[in-house]
Amino acid sequence: MELWDAYNADYEKIEGAVLVRGEDDTFPDGMYHLVCEVLVRHVDGTYLMMKRDPTKPLFPNMWEATAGGSAL
């Protein structure tokens, strides 16, 4: 189980509020969790591209340029 701190729209942590990954399709109104996205650019100007695993439920075998995820 992955637990996330909850934040408001002003990026302020909501004390005592915890969000659980996969528990619900949506979060309560006004609650958010932090994520990060990283784009890797090489010194020659090219970008790192990654192909998603074929077993991923969303967008299997698709190419993406970002790496990231939830900030714990």
PDB file of N, CA, C and O in Angstrom:
ATOM      1  N   MET A   1       0.851  -1.167   0.000  1.00  0.00           N
ATOM      2  CA  MET A   1       0.000   0.000   0.000  1.00  0.00           C
ATOM      3  C   MET A   1       0.902   1.236   0.000  1.00  0.00           C
ATOM      4  O   MET A   1       1.868   1.320   0.758  1.00  0.00           O
ATOM      5  N   GLU A   2       0.566   2.182  -0.860  1.00  0.00           N
ATOM      6  CA  GLU A   2       1.332   3.412  -0.970  1.00  0.00           C
ATOM      7  C   GLU A   2       0.499   4.561  -0.408  1.00  0.00           C
ATOM      8  O   GLU A   2      -0.615   4.812  -0.868  1.00  0.00           O
ATOM      9  N   LEU A   3       1.043   5.253   0.584  1.00  0.00           N
ATOM     10  CA  LEU A   3       0.338   6.371   1.215  1.00  0.00           C
ATOM     11  C   LEU A   3       0.959   7.681   0.774  1.00  0.00           C
ATOM     12  O   LEU A   3       2.181   7.819   0.727  1.00  0.00           O
ATOM     13  N   TRP A   4       0.106   8.640   0.450  1.00  0.00           N
ATOM     14  CA  TRP A   4       0.564   9.954   0.004  1.00  0.00           C
ATOM     15  C   TRP A   4       0.063  11.027   0.941  1.00  0.00           C
ATOM     16  O   TRP A   4      -1.069  10.956   1.421  1.00  0.00           O
ATOM     17  N   ASP A   5       0.897  12.027   1.211  1.00  0.00           N
ATOM     18  CA  ASP A   5       0.429  13.216   1.907  1.00  0.00           C
ATOM     19  C   ASP A   5      -0.540  13.952   0.984  1.00  0.00           C
ATOM     20  O   ASP A   5      -0.392  13.924  -0.237  1.00  0.00           O
ATOM     21  N   ALA A   6      -1.521  14.602   1.577  1.00  0.00           N
ATOM     22  CA  ALA A   6      -2.501  15.373   0.796  1.00  0.00           C
ATOM     23  C   ALA A   6      -2.135  16.852   0.882  1.00  0.00           C
ATOM     24  O   ALA A   6      -1.703  17.342   1.925  1.00  0.00           O
ATOM     25  N   TYR A   7      -2.316  17.545  -0.229  1.00  0.00           N
ATOM     26  CA  TYR A   7      -2.024  18.981  -0.319  1.00  0.00           C
ATOM     27  C   TYR A   7      -3.234  19.708  -0.869  1.00  0.00           C
ATOM     28  O   TYR A   7      -4.074  19.120  -1.551  1.00  0.00           O
ATOM     29  N   ASN A   8      -3.314  21.013  -0.561  1.00  0.00           N
ATOM     30  CA  ASN A   8      -4.382  21.832  -1.130  1.00  0.00           C
ATOM     31  C   ASN A   8      -3.874  22.479  -2.422  1.00  0.00           C
ATOM     32  O   ASN A   8      -2.742  22.236  -2.839  1.00  0.00           O
ATOM     33  N   ALA A   9      -4.704  23.290  -3.040  1.00  0.00           N
ATOM     34  CA  ALA A   9      -4.364  23.905  -4.325  1.00  0.00           C
ATOM     35  C   ALA A   9      -3.214  24.908  -4.212  1.00  0.00           C
ATOM     36  O   ALA A   9      -2.624  25.292  -5.221  1.00  0.00           O
ATOM     37  N   ASP A  10      -2.899  25.330  -2.994  1.00  0.00           N
ATOM     38  CA  ASP A  10      -1.784  26.258  -2.773  1.00  0.00           C
ATOM     39  C   ASP A  10      -0.503  25.532  -2.381  1.00  0.00           C
ATOM     40  O   ASP A  10       0.434  26.152  -1.879  1.00  0.00           O
ATOM     41  N   TYR A  11      -0.459  24.221  -2.607  1.00  0.00           N
ATOM     42  CA  TYR A  11       0.706  23.388  -2.319  1.00  0.00           C
ATOM     43  C   TYR A  11       1.012  23.298  -0.828  1.00  0.00           C
ATOM     44  O   TYR A  11       2.153  23.036  -0.447  1.00  0.00           O
ATOM     45  N   GLU A  12       0.015  23.510   0.014  1.00  0.00           N
ATOM     46  CA  GLU A  12       0.186  23.399   1.447  1.00  0.00           C
ATOM     47  C   GLU A  12      -0.287  22.026   1.910  1.00  0.00           C
ATOM     48  O   GLU A  12      -1.366  21.567   1.536  1.00  0.00           O
ATOM     49  N   LYS A  13       0.537  21.379   2.727  1.00  0.00           N
ATOM     50  CA  LYS A  13       0.187  20.052   3.234  1.00  0.00           C
ATOM     51  C   LYS A  13      -1.034  20.154   4.140  1.00  0.00           C
ATOM     52  O   LYS A  13      -1.106  21.026   5.006  1.00  0.00           O
ATOM     53  N   ILE A  14      -1.993  19.253   3.933  1.00  0.00           N
ATOM     54  CA  ILE A  14      -3.191  19.199   4.770  1.00  0.00           C
ATOM     55  C   ILE A  14      -2.887  18.230   5.903  1.00  0.00           C
ATOM     56  O   ILE A  14      -2.836  17.017   5.698  1.00  0.00           O
ATOM     57  N   GLU A  15      -2.687  18.768   7.090  1.00  0.00           N
ATOM     58  CA  GLU A  15      -2.304  17.947   8.242  1.00  0.00           C
ATOM     59  C   GLU A  15      -3.370  16.896   8.537  1.00  0.00           C
ATOM     60  O   GLU A  15      -4.563  17.198   8.585  1.00  0.00           O
ATOM     61  N   GLY A  16      -2.925  15.668   8.732  1.00  0.00           N
ATOM     62  CA  GLY A  16      -3.824  14.577   9.081  1.00  0.00           C
ATOM     63  C   GLY A  16      -4.515  13.915   7.913  1.00  0.00           C
ATOM     64  O   GLY A  16      -5.189  12.900   8.091  1.00  0.00           O
ATOM     65  N   ALA A  17      -4.364  14.465   6.719  1.00  0.00           N
ATOM     66  CA  ALA A  17      -5.020  13.888   5.533  1.00  0.00           C
ATOM     67  C   ALA A  17      -4.032  12.979   4.805  1.00  0.00           C
ATOM     68  O   ALA A  17      -2.899  13.376   4.531  1.00  0.00           O
ATOM     69  N   VAL A  18      -4.464  11.773   4.499  1.00  0.00           N
ATOM     70  CA  VAL A  18      -3.634  10.795   3.791  1.00  0.00           C
ATOM     71  C   VAL A  18      -4.430  10.243   2.620  1.00  0.00           C
ATOM     72  O   VAL A  18      -5.607   9.913   2.763  1.00  0.00           O
ATOM     73  N   LEU A  19      -3.792  10.144   1.467  1.00  0.00           N
ATOM     74  CA  LEU A  19      -4.403   9.557   0.285  1.00  0.00           C
ATOM     75  C   LEU A  19      -3.772   8.189   0.056  1.00  0.00           C
ATOM     76  O   LEU A  19      -2.571   8.018   0.260  1.00  0.00           O
ATOM     77  N   VAL A  20      -4.573   7.216  -0.364  1.00  0.00           N
ATOM     78  CA  VAL A  20      -4.091   5.858  -0.575  1.00  0.00           C
ATOM     79  C   VAL A  20      -4.132   5.545  -2.061  1.00  0.00           C
ATOM     80  O   VAL A  20      -5.180   5.642  -2.698  1.00  0.00           O
ATOM     81  N   ARG A  21      -2.982   5.168  -2.605  1.00  0.00           N
ATOM     82  CA  ARG A  21      -2.909   4.841  -4.033  1.00  0.00           C
ATOM     83  C   ARG A  21      -3.814   3.665  -4.347  1.00  0.00           C
ATOM     84  O   ARG A  21      -3.781   2.641  -3.665  1.00  0.00           O
ATOM     85  N   GLY A  22      -4.627   3.823  -5.392  1.00  0.00           N
ATOM     86  CA  GLY A  22      -5.478   2.752  -5.862  1.00  0.00           C
ATOM     87  C   GLY A  22      -6.741   2.540  -5.064  1.00  0.00           C
ATOM     88  O   GLY A  22      -7.541   1.668  -5.403  1.00  0.00           O
ATOM     89  N   GLU A  23      -6.945   3.315  -4.007  1.00  0.00           N
ATOM     90  CA  GLU A  23      -8.134   3.122  -3.188  1.00  0.00           C
ATOM     91  C   GLU A  23      -9.393   3.642  -3.879  1.00  0.00           C
ATOM     92  O   GLU A  23     -10.483   3.103  -3.686  1.00  0.00           O
ATOM     93  N   ASP A  24      -9.237   4.671  -4.668  1.00  0.00           N
ATOM     94  CA  ASP A  24     -10.380   5.276  -5.342  1.00  0.00           C
ATOM     95  C   ASP A  24      -9.880   5.869  -6.651  1.00  0.00           C
ATOM     96  O   ASP A  24      -8.696   6.177  -6.786  1.00  0.00           O
ATOM     97  N   ASP A  25     -10.767   6.027  -7.602  1.00  0.00           N
ATOM     98  CA  ASP A  25     -10.379   6.627  -8.876  1.00  0.00           C
ATOM     99  C   ASP A  25     -10.170   8.128  -8.770  1.00  0.00           C
ATOM    100  O   ASP A  25      -9.468   8.714  -9.594  1.00  0.00           O
ATOM    101  N   THR A  26     -10.760   8.749  -7.780  1.00  0.00           N
ATOM    102  CA  THR A  26     -10.639  10.202  -7.625  1.00  0.00           C
ATOM    103  C   THR A  26     -10.311  10.542  -6.179  1.00  0.00           C
ATOM    104  O   THR A  26     -10.614   9.782  -5.260  1.00  0.00           O
ATOM    105  N   PHE A  27      -9.694  11.682  -5.999  1.00  0.00           N
ATOM    106  CA  PHE A  27      -9.421  12.192  -4.663  1.00  0.00           C
ATOM    107  C   PHE A  27     -10.539  13.146  -4.276  1.00  0.00           C
ATOM    108  O   PHE A  27     -11.236  13.668  -5.146  1.00  0.00           O
ATOM    109  N   PRO A  28     -10.718  13.382  -2.976  1.00  0.00           N
ATOM    110  CA  PRO A  28     -11.721  14.367  -2.553  1.00  0.00           C
ATOM    111  C   PRO A  28     -11.428  15.735  -3.176  1.00  0.00           C
ATOM    112  O   PRO A  28     -10.269  16.078  -3.411  1.00  0.00           O
ATOM    113  N   ASP A  29     -12.462  16.500  -3.437  1.00  0.00           N
ATOM    114  CA  ASP A  29     -12.292  17.841  -4.010  1.00  0.00           C
ATOM    115  C   ASP A  29     -11.314  18.654  -3.166  1.00  0.00           C
ATOM    116  O   ASP A  29     -11.398  18.670  -1.938  1.00  0.00           O
ATOM    117  N   GLY A  30     -10.402  19.315  -3.834  1.00  0.00           N
ATOM    118  CA  GLY A  30      -9.454  20.181  -3.147  1.00  0.00           C
ATOM    119  C   GLY A  30      -8.245  19.473  -2.571  1.00  0.00           C
ATOM    120  O   GLY A  30      -7.410  20.113  -1.933  1.00  0.00           O
ATOM    121  N   MET A  31      -8.127  18.158  -2.779  1.00  0.00           N
ATOM    122  CA  MET A  31      -6.964  17.416  -2.294  1.00  0.00           C
ATOM    123  C   MET A  31      -6.144  16.911  -3.481  1.00  0.00           C
ATOM    124  O   MET A  31      -6.679  16.435  -4.483  1.00  0.00           O
ATOM    125  N   TYR A  32      -4.846  17.031  -3.330  1.00  0.00           N
ATOM    126  CA  TYR A  32      -3.917  16.640  -4.389  1.00  0.00           C
ATOM    127  C   TYR A  32      -2.729  15.934  -3.762  1.00  0.00           C
ATOM    128  O   TYR A  32      -2.518  16.029  -2.553  1.00  0.00           O
ATOM    129  N   HIS A  33      -1.944  15.221  -4.577  1.00  0.00           N
ATOM    130  CA  HIS A  33      -0.674  14.678  -4.094  1.00  0.00           C
ATOM    131  C   HIS A  33       0.425  15.130  -5.046  1.00  0.00           C
ATOM    132  O   HIS A  33       0.168  15.459  -6.204  1.00  0.00           O
ATOM    133  N   LEU A  34       1.643  15.141  -4.539  1.00  0.00           N
ATOM    134  CA  LEU A  34       2.773  15.626  -5.322  1.00  0.00           C
ATOM    135  C   LEU A  34       3.288  14.548  -6.267  1.00  0.00           C
ATOM    136  O   LEU A  34       3.388  13.376  -5.904  1.00  0.00           O
ATOM    137  N   VAL A  35       3.609  14.967  -7.474  1.00  0.00           N
ATOM    138  CA  VAL A  35       4.245  14.092  -8.454  1.00  0.00           C
ATOM    139  C   VAL A  35       5.403  14.851  -9.085  1.00  0.00           C
ATOM    140  O   VAL A  35       5.482  16.076  -8.986  1.00  0.00           O
ATOM    141  N   CYS A  36       6.284  14.127  -9.723  1.00  0.00           N
ATOM    142  CA  CYS A  36       7.370  14.775 -10.456  1.00  0.00           C
ATOM    143  C   CYS A  36       7.463  14.156 -11.844  1.00  0.00           C
ATOM    144  O   CYS A  36       7.138  12.985 -12.040  1.00  0.00           O
ATOM    145  N   GLU A  37       7.898  14.936 -12.774  1.00  0.00           N
ATOM    146  CA  GLU A  37       8.145  14.477 -14.139  1.00  0.00           C
ATOM    147  C   GLU A  37       9.529  14.972 -14.522  1.00  0.00           C
ATOM    148  O   GLU A  37       9.878  16.122 -14.256  1.00  0.00           O
ATOM    149  N   VAL A  38      10.308  14.116 -15.140  1.00  0.00           N
ATOM    150  CA  VAL A  38      11.678  14.451 -15.509  1.00  0.00           C
ATOM    151  C   VAL A  38      11.867  14.211 -17.000  1.00  0.00           C
ATOM    152  O   VAL A  38      11.517  13.148 -17.514  1.00  0.00           O
ATOM    153  N   LEU A  39      12.414  15.189 -17.684  1.00  0.00           N
ATOM    154  CA  LEU A  39      12.774  15.066 -19.094  1.00  0.00           C
ATOM    155  C   LEU A  39      14.298  15.108 -19.149  1.00  0.00           C
ATOM    156  O   LEU A  39      14.909  16.064 -18.670  1.00  0.00           O
ATOM    157  N   VAL A  40      14.913  14.086 -19.728  1.00  0.00           N
ATOM    158  CA  VAL A  40      16.370  13.996 -19.742  1.00  0.00           C
ATOM    159  C   VAL A  40      16.891  14.407 -21.111  1.00  0.00           C
ATOM    160  O   VAL A  40      16.580  13.780 -22.124  1.00  0.00           O
ATOM    161  N   ARG A  41      17.690  15.476 -21.127  1.00  0.00           N
ATOM    162  CA  ARG A  41      18.309  15.968 -22.363  1.00  0.00           C
ATOM    163  C   ARG A  41      19.808  15.721 -22.280  1.00  0.00           C
ATOM    164  O   ARG A  41      20.470  16.149 -21.334  1.00  0.00           O
ATOM    165  N   HIS A  42      20.331  15.027 -23.281  1.00  0.00           N
ATOM    166  CA  HIS A  42      21.763  14.731 -23.339  1.00  0.00           C
ATOM    167  C   HIS A  42      22.522  15.958 -23.833  1.00  0.00           C
ATOM    168  O   HIS A  42      21.925  16.869 -24.406  1.00  0.00           O
ATOM    169  N   VAL A  43      23.821  15.983 -23.617  1.00  0.00           N
ATOM    170  CA  VAL A  43      24.635  17.124 -24.040  1.00  0.00           C
ATOM    171  C   VAL A  43      24.600  17.335 -25.544  1.00  0.00           C
ATOM    172  O   VAL A  43      24.838  18.448 -26.013  1.00  0.00           O
ATOM    173  N   ASP A  44      24.308  16.281 -26.315  1.00  0.00           N
ATOM    174  CA  ASP A  44      24.245  16.439 -27.777  1.00  0.00           C
ATOM    175  C   ASP A  44      22.889  16.946 -28.254  1.00  0.00           C
ATOM    176  O   ASP A  44      22.664  17.077 -29.457  1.00  0.00           O
ATOM    177  N   GLY A  45      21.977  17.234 -27.312  1.00  0.00           N
ATOM    178  CA  GLY A  45      20.673  17.784 -27.666  1.00  0.00           C
ATOM    179  C   GLY A  45      19.574  16.755 -27.846  1.00  0.00           C
ATOM    180  O   GLY A  45      18.414  17.123 -28.027  1.00  0.00           O
ATOM    181  N   THR A  46      19.911  15.472 -27.800  1.00  0.00           N
ATOM    182  CA  THR A  46      18.885  14.443 -27.922  1.00  0.00           C
ATOM    183  C   THR A  46      18.234  14.199 -26.565  1.00  0.00           C
ATOM    184  O   THR A  46      18.775  14.568 -25.523  1.00  0.00           O
ATOM    185  N   TYR A  47      17.061  13.569 -26.600  1.00  0.00           N
ATOM    186  CA  TYR A  47      16.307  13.304 -25.376  1.00  0.00           C
ATOM    187  C   TYR A  47      16.179  11.807 -25.148  1.00  0.00           C
ATOM    188  O   TYR A  47      16.121  11.020 -26.093  1.00  0.00           O
ATOM    189  N   LEU A  48      16.137  11.431 -23.884  1.00  0.00           N
ATOM    190  CA  LEU A  48      15.934  10.042 -23.522  1.00  0.00           C
ATOM    191  C   LEU A  48      14.474   9.672 -23.765  1.00  0.00           C
ATOM    192  O   LEU A  48      13.573  10.366 -23.293  1.00  0.00           O
ATOM    193  N   MET A  49      14.236   8.592 -24.493  1.00  0.00           N
ATOM    194  CA  MET A  49      12.894   8.072 -24.738  1.00  0.00           C
ATOM    195  C   MET A  49      12.824   6.667 -24.161  1.00  0.00           C
ATOM    196  O   MET A  49      13.795   5.912 -24.223  1.00  0.00           O
ATOM    197  N   MET A  50      11.680   6.322 -23.604  1.00  0.00           N
ATOM    198  CA  MET A  50      11.504   5.000 -23.001  1.00  0.00           C
ATOM    199  C   MET A  50      10.222   4.368 -23.522  1.00  0.00           C
ATOM    200  O   MET A  50       9.214   5.045 -23.723  1.00  0.00           O
ATOM    201  N   LYS A  51      10.278   3.075 -23.735  1.00  0.00           N
ATOM    202  CA  LYS A  51       9.096   2.348 -24.170  1.00  0.00           C
ATOM    203  C   LYS A  51       8.447   1.703 -22.950  1.00  0.00           C
ATOM    204  O   LYS A  51       9.115   1.030 -22.165  1.00  0.00           O
ATOM    205  N   ARG A  52       7.143   1.912 -22.798  1.00  0.00           N
ATOM    206  CA  ARG A  52       6.426   1.359 -21.653  1.00  0.00           C
ATOM    207  C   ARG A  52       6.346  -0.161 -21.747  1.00  0.00           C
ATOM    208  O   ARG A  52       6.282  -0.730 -22.836  1.00  0.00           O
ATOM    209  N   ASP A  53       6.351  -0.785 -20.613  1.00  0.00           N
ATOM    210  CA  ASP A  53       6.265  -2.238 -20.529  1.00  0.00           C
ATOM    211  C   ASP A  53       4.965  -2.725 -21.164  1.00  0.00           C
ATOM    212  O   ASP A  53       3.933  -2.075 -20.996  1.00  0.00           O
ATOM    213  N   PRO A  54       4.978  -3.838 -21.880  1.00  0.00           N
ATOM    214  CA  PRO A  54       3.748  -4.334 -22.519  1.00  0.00           C
ATOM    215  C   PRO A  54       2.674  -4.773 -21.527  1.00  0.00           C
ATOM    216  O   PRO A  54       1.510  -4.919 -21.902  1.00  0.00           O
ATOM    217  N   THR A  55       3.050  -4.983 -20.272  1.00  0.00           N
ATOM    218  CA  THR A  55       2.050  -5.406 -19.278  1.00  0.00           C
ATOM    219  C   THR A  55       1.400  -4.235 -18.545  1.00  0.00           C
ATOM    220  O   THR A  55       0.519  -4.448 -17.711  1.00  0.00           O
ATOM    221  N   LYS A  56       1.814  -3.011 -18.839  1.00  0.00           N
ATOM    222  CA  LYS A  56       1.197  -1.837 -18.195  1.00  0.00           C
ATOM    223  C   LYS A  56      -0.264  -1.761 -18.604  1.00  0.00           C
ATOM    224  O   LYS A  56      -0.585  -1.955 -19.777  1.00  0.00           O
ATOM    225  N   PRO A  57      -1.160  -1.480 -17.653  1.00  0.00           N
ATOM    226  CA  PRO A  57      -2.590  -1.414 -17.993  1.00  0.00           C
ATOM    227  C   PRO A  57      -2.946  -0.224 -18.888  1.00  0.00           C
ATOM    228  O   PRO A  57      -3.869  -0.307 -19.698  1.00  0.00           O
ATOM    229  N   LEU A  58      -2.216   0.879 -18.740  1.00  0.00           N
ATOM    230  CA  LEU A  58      -2.473   2.056 -19.576  1.00  0.00           C
ATOM    231  C   LEU A  58      -1.324   2.279 -20.550  1.00  0.00           C
ATOM    232  O   LEU A  58      -0.161   2.314 -20.149  1.00  0.00           O
ATOM    233  N   PHE A  59      -1.643   2.425 -21.792  1.00  0.00           N
ATOM    234  CA  PHE A  59      -0.683   2.749 -22.852  1.00  0.00           C
ATOM    235  C   PHE A  59       0.489   1.763 -22.947  1.00  0.00           C
ATOM    236  O   PHE A  59       1.641   2.194 -22.989  1.00  0.00           O
ATOM    237  N   PRO A  60       0.224   0.451 -22.983  1.00  0.00           N
ATOM    238  CA  PRO A  60       1.328  -0.508 -23.104  1.00  0.00           C
ATOM    239  C   PRO A  60       2.060  -0.331 -24.429  1.00  0.00           C
ATOM    240  O   PRO A  60       1.457   0.019 -25.443  1.00  0.00           O
ATOM    241  N   ASN A  61       3.355  -0.575 -24.405  1.00  0.00           N
ATOM    242  CA  ASN A  61       4.226  -0.492 -25.589  1.00  0.00           C
ATOM    243  C   ASN A  61       4.303   0.893 -26.215  1.00  0.00           C
ATOM    244  O   ASN A  61       4.820   1.033 -27.324  1.00  0.00           O
ATOM    245  N   MET A  62       3.813   1.900 -25.548  1.00  0.00           N
ATOM    246  CA  MET A  62       3.891   3.263 -26.093  1.00  0.00           C
ATOM    247  C   MET A  62       5.205   3.909 -25.652  1.00  0.00           C
ATOM    248  O   MET A  62       5.762   3.568 -24.609  1.00  0.00           O
ATOM    249  N   TRP A  63       5.685   4.844 -26.465  1.00  0.00           N
ATOM    250  CA  TRP A  63       6.916   5.567 -26.142  1.00  0.00           C
ATOM    251  C   TRP A  63       6.569   6.798 -25.324  1.00  0.00           C
ATOM    252  O   TRP A  63       5.534   7.431 -25.532  1.00  0.00           O
ATOM    253  N   GLU A  64       7.468   7.132 -24.372  1.00  0.00           N
ATOM    254  CA  GLU A  64       7.282   8.337 -23.573  1.00  0.00           C
ATOM    255  C   GLU A  64       8.625   8.991 -23.326  1.00  0.00           C
ATOM    256  O   GLU A  64       9.667   8.336 -23.357  1.00  0.00           O
ATOM    257  N   ALA A  65       8.587  10.293 -23.079  1.00  0.00           N
ATOM    258  CA  ALA A  65       9.821  11.038 -22.882  1.00  0.00           C
ATOM    259  C   ALA A  65      10.013  11.441 -21.429  1.00  0.00           C
ATOM    260  O   ALA A  65      11.028  12.052 -21.093  1.00  0.00           O
ATOM    261  N   THR A  66       9.080  11.122 -20.575  1.00  0.00           N
ATOM    262  CA  THR A  66       9.225  11.531 -19.197  1.00  0.00           C
ATOM    263  C   THR A  66       9.344  10.338 -18.260  1.00  0.00           C
ATOM    264  O   THR A  66       8.790   9.267 -18.506  1.00  0.00           O
ATOM    265  N   ALA A  67      10.067  10.553 -17.206  1.00  0.00           N
ATOM    266  CA  ALA A  67      10.151   9.588 -16.117  1.00  0.00           C
ATOM    267  C   ALA A  67       9.686  10.337 -14.874  1.00  0.00           C
ATOM    268  O   ALA A  67       9.929  11.536 -14.740  1.00  0.00           O
ATOM    269  N   GLY A  68       9.053   9.667 -14.013  1.00  0.00           N
ATOM    270  CA  GLY A  68       8.612  10.341 -12.806  1.00  0.00           C
ATOM    271  C   GLY A  68       7.641   9.483 -12.040  1.00  0.00           C
ATOM    272  O   GLY A  68       7.528   8.278 -12.263  1.00  0.00           O
ATOM    273  N   GLY A  69       6.953  10.119 -11.145  1.00  0.00           N
ATOM    274  CA  GLY A  69       6.000   9.403 -10.345  1.00  0.00           C
ATOM    275  C   GLY A  69       5.634  10.195  -9.109  1.00  0.00           C
ATOM    276  O   GLY A  69       5.927  11.386  -9.005  1.00  0.00           O
ATOM    277  N   SER A  70       5.007   9.535  -8.199  1.00  0.00           N
ATOM    278  CA  SER A  70       4.549  10.184  -6.970  1.00  0.00           C
ATOM    279  C   SER A  70       5.716  10.469  -6.053  1.00  0.00           C
ATOM    280  O   SER A  70       6.640   9.665  -5.929  1.00  0.00           O
ATOM    281  N   ALA A  71       5.663  11.622  -5.412  1.00  0.00           N
ATOM    282  CA  ALA A  71       6.680  12.004  -4.440  1.00  0.00           C
ATOM    283  C   ALA A  71       6.252  11.478  -3.073  1.00  0.00           C
ATOM    284  O   ALA A  71       5.204  11.863  -2.555  1.00  0.00           O
ATOM    285  N   LEU A  72       7.050  10.616  -2.502  1.00  0.00           N
ATOM    286  CA  LEU A  72       6.712  10.041  -1.201  1.00  0.00           C
ATOM    287  C   LEU A  72       7.501  10.740  -0.110  1.00  0.00           C
ATOM    288  O   LEU A  72       7.361  10.402   1.066  1.00  0.00           O
TER     289      LEU A  72
END
